[in-house]
Every structure is written in C-alpha cells, then in structure tokens.
Amino acid sequence: MDQRVARVIRAVIGQRHANSDERNPQLNGIRKFSRDGHTLYHGDCNDVFSSEIADGSVDLIFADPPYNIGKRFANFTDKWTTDAVYADWCKTWLDSCIAKLSPIGSMYVMTSTQCMPYLDLYLRDRISIVSRIVWHYDSSGVQAKQKYGSLYEPILFCAKDPNNYTFNTEDILVEARTGAKRKLVDYRKPVPAAYSTTKVPGNVWFIPRVRFRMPEYEDHPSQKPEALLERIILASSNPNDLILDPFAGAFTTCAVADRLKRRSIGIERELDYVKIGLRRLEVCDELDGERLRPPDKVYKRRNANGARIPEPADQPRLF
Ligand SMILES: C[S@@+](CC[C@H](N)C(=O)[O-])C[C@H]1O[C@@H](n2cnc3c(N)ncnc32)[C@H](O)[C@@H]1O
C-alpha cells in the first residue's frame, strides 16, 4: 500500500499510538519505535550500534553529533573537558559507523569548525574522504565584533570504496550561474554549443538555517535544514536504501528520507527530541499518555530589553 494512503488511513482511524513502541527487555533500556521502513530509537547510539544494527547493513550515514561548543540541549551542555577528549568520544562512534556501512556506503560527518580537524585526521586513515563541504549561511544578527563571525559548518563526505559509491548527479543539479547576461558559447567543442545551464553543486553550499517562522521549524537547538539533507540523500542514496542518523535530534534525516522514499534509522538520547521524531515521522501522536504536539509557533515580538511588544490584536483600542 502507498505510504501516504496508509498514513491517511491511520490518521482517520486514530491508530497512532501504543503498538509502535516495542518495550523489549532485551533492548537494555533502549526504546524502539517503527513505522513503514523507519525505526526510531531512544537511547545512546553506542548502545544501539552494538545490539541493534548489523555490520555492513547501512547505505548512507548522516552523523551530526553535538559540536563541543557549549550549546545547551534538553538535559546537557555539549562541552567536553578538552577537544582531545571530545575527539576520543567521536572516534568510538565513528569506528562503529564505518563498520555499519555497506561496502559501497557513504557517510557525511559534521562537527564544529574547531573540532573537524581532529575528525578529518582520524577518518582519512580509515575511509576515503571524497569531499570537504562547507555549509554556509547568513545571519541578520551580529556574529562577532572582534573577529570574523562564524557563518559556516564543515561537512566531510566519505565513501567506504572511493571507486564504487552512489552519487546521483542528475538528481542534485543546480543552476550554473556565469554572471553573463547572454548565454555563453563553448567554442572549444567540435561544434560550438551553449554552456550547460545546470551543474553539479560545488563544495560550498549556501542553504539558510532553519528559522522560527519556517514551516519545518521544530523545538530543537541544532536542527538542520531539510534542503541540506535533501541534497545529501538524493546524491548518496537510492529509493528504498537504508539511511542511518546516530544523532537524530529533530529527526530531520528520517523525515526527509521518508519523503524521498528511503528507509531510515534514527537514534536519539533525549526523550524530548524523540517525541519530535515520533510526531514528525507520524509513528504515533501520543507517548506514555502525553499528546505529541507541534511547537507553539505563536511569534512574540520583543524589544531590545526582551519585553514583549504587543501585537496589533492585543494593543488597547483607542476608540
Ligand atoms: C547536532 S544535534 C542533531 C540535529 C539533527 N541533525 C537535526 O537536524 O535535528 C545532536 C543530537 O545528538 C543527541 N545526542 C547526543 N549524544 C548522543 C548519543 N550518545 N546518542 C544518541 N544521541 C545523542 C543530542 O541530544 C542532539 O539532539
């Protein structure tokens, strides 16, 4: 049955709770939820790796761990004692990721600009780094006054076999901008012809960050844009492939995988974010008696002191 039809039927008959949660004692405290080719785990990725995912079984991994920059998440702050200690923690799950990848699988790894060199040096001895990508975005706010503000995040694109990996160029073509007003002609060709108007993206990707007012916004401090995952998934996987996200956060990877008809596994340690995933993937709309609701998107404007500016509707009427 078409997944969308199945979803509509589930929504109509209201069956989106209870039976999707497998409370299996053998899962060692890990909770597992599934729906139509998507599996969501509530637990530490290292525990899930060792008990739940077979080696060589995954086609694509998107790993977006905490960055070691002191950002506040639901129940922790992502700061390790030193960069080296953080790198050691990363090495453990990176080794597992490499083991889980199929022989022709690919992996995209993100972290902060300051920590990426540790991971790059480690990975280049264990897997082929095919591209070093810069995800660039802009910000309307002041980033820094005494230095250049940070407006990019690095992404490593790695392949287990540099001579054999999925890369669907036709699915990710972008407009080729030459800056010229008229079409440029390539006179080097035997028969001169206009340059192609599309091209494979380079390794600097301008994609806006997820902002509060965007429909895809979820209440997560480090949510990645769907457009970023869409390019990665289209390029490096095929329909029905299995995609793994060991740090699922708001489960963006799984949501985009679902839309693009891939299968997915998402692992997340914080229950608040697992709830986002369960709702976003339409696995269930209730967990442990709690209704899973989308974020409250009532936008409250504030002045420079943080005080709420009344919206026109709640300003006192003069007459
Ligand atoms: C950078 S965020 C991922 C954001 C995600 N890519 C998205 O688009 O929403 C990292 C996530 O990893 C989770 N996390 C941290 N340590 C973990 C671990 N050991 N196992 C599983 N998840 C973990 C955090 O709670 C956080 O939600």
PDBQT file of the ligand as one rigid body, heavy atoms in Angstrom, charges set to zero:
ROOT
HETATM    1  C1  LIG A 401      23.549  18.400  16.497  1.00  0.00    +0.000 C 
HETATM    2  S1  LIG A 401      22.163  17.600  17.128  1.00  0.00    +0.000 S 
HETATM    3  C2  LIG A 401      21.471  16.779  15.723  1.00  0.00    +0.000 C 
HETATM    4  C3  LIG A 401      20.459  17.619  14.992  1.00  0.00    +0.000 C 
HETATM    5  C4  LIG A 401      19.791  16.895  13.838  1.00  0.00    +0.000 C 
HETATM    6  N1  LIG A 401      20.718  16.672  12.746  1.00  0.00    +0.000 N 
HETATM    7  C5  LIG A 401      18.582  17.667  13.353  1.00  0.00    +0.000 C 
HETATM    8  O1  LIG A 401      18.522  18.050  12.173  1.00  0.00    +0.000 OA
HETATM    9  O2  LIG A 401      17.690  17.914  14.169  1.00  0.00    +0.000 OA
HETATM   10  C6  LIG A 401      22.885  16.278  18.042  1.00  0.00    +0.000 C 
HETATM   11  C7  LIG A 401      21.864  15.397  18.760  1.00  0.00    +0.000 C 
HETATM   12  O3  LIG A 401      22.546  14.251  19.276  1.00  0.00    +0.000 OA
HETATM   13  C8  LIG A 401      21.928  13.868  20.501  1.00  0.00    +0.000 C 
HETATM   14  N2  LIG A 401      22.906  13.026  21.211  1.00  0.00    +0.000 N 
HETATM   15  C9  LIG A 401      23.971  13.431  21.936  1.00  0.00    +0.000 A 
HETATM   16  N3  LIG A 401      24.693  12.377  22.364  1.00  0.00    +0.000 NA
HETATM   17  C10 LIG A 401      24.067  11.277  21.877  1.00  0.00    +0.000 A 
HETATM   18  C11 LIG A 401      24.336   9.885  21.945  1.00  0.00    +0.000 A 
HETATM   19  N4  LIG A 401      25.393   9.414  22.609  1.00  0.00    +0.000 N 
HETATM   20  N5  LIG A 401      23.487   9.024  21.321  1.00  0.00    +0.000 NA
HETATM   21  C12 LIG A 401      22.405   9.495  20.641  1.00  0.00    +0.000 A 
HETATM   22  N6  LIG A 401      22.101  10.810  20.547  1.00  0.00    +0.000 NA
HETATM   23  C13 LIG A 401      22.909  11.687  21.147  1.00  0.00    +0.000 A 
HETATM   24  C14 LIG A 401      21.594  15.190  21.157  1.00  0.00    +0.000 C 
HETATM   25  O4  LIG A 401      20.588  15.063  22.117  1.00  0.00    +0.000 OA
HETATM   26  C15 LIG A 401      21.190  16.053  19.956  1.00  0.00    +0.000 C 
HETATM   27  O5  LIG A 401      19.795  16.057  19.782  1.00  0.00    +0.000 OA
ENDROOT
TORSDOF 0
